[in-house]
């Protein structure tokens, strides 16, 4: 189990655009799973570098190539789910995510060192659509 060190980052920008959500430096072990172009199930062990309520950057433990915009499932290992700084959605289990940025490539292997993934979850504070109630006419 990797213990976490939490540092809050606010108003940080990537490529001139403000980040969505508050980033927390957090190192917990996890796993990415996905299907390749031929439909074969693939997986890789990862360690988070930082997380927010809507995305995370994960570093791969072995050389792995995942295409940009590939849908993946991200899951934090059970031993790391009790970390208080971990967003609730990641404490619950597997989260459908999308690779939206590929990290720098390793010169030795030619594969990326890590990936930025967007957690495809309902934003916090989203309202639930009101339910319709039928009203009898003439009552």
MOZIMO-V490522 format. One record per run of one state. SS is the DSSP state (A for helix, B for strand, O for the rest). FROM is the first residue (numbers start at 1). LEN is the number of residues. Records with the same first field share a line. If there is no record, write none. Layout:
# MOZIMO-V490522
SS: FROM-LEN ; FROM-LEN
This chain:
# MOZIMO-V490522
O: 1-7 ; 10-3 ; 15-2 ; 19-4 ; 26-3 ; 36-5 ; 52-3 ; 61-10 ; 77-1 ; 81-7 ; 92-3 ; 103-2 ; 106-6 ; 113-1 ; 120-20
B: 8-2 ; 13-2 ; 17-2 ; 23-3 ; 29-7 ; 41-11 ; 55-6 ; 71-6 ; 95-8 ; 105-1 ; 112-1 ; 114-6
A: 78-3 ; 88-4
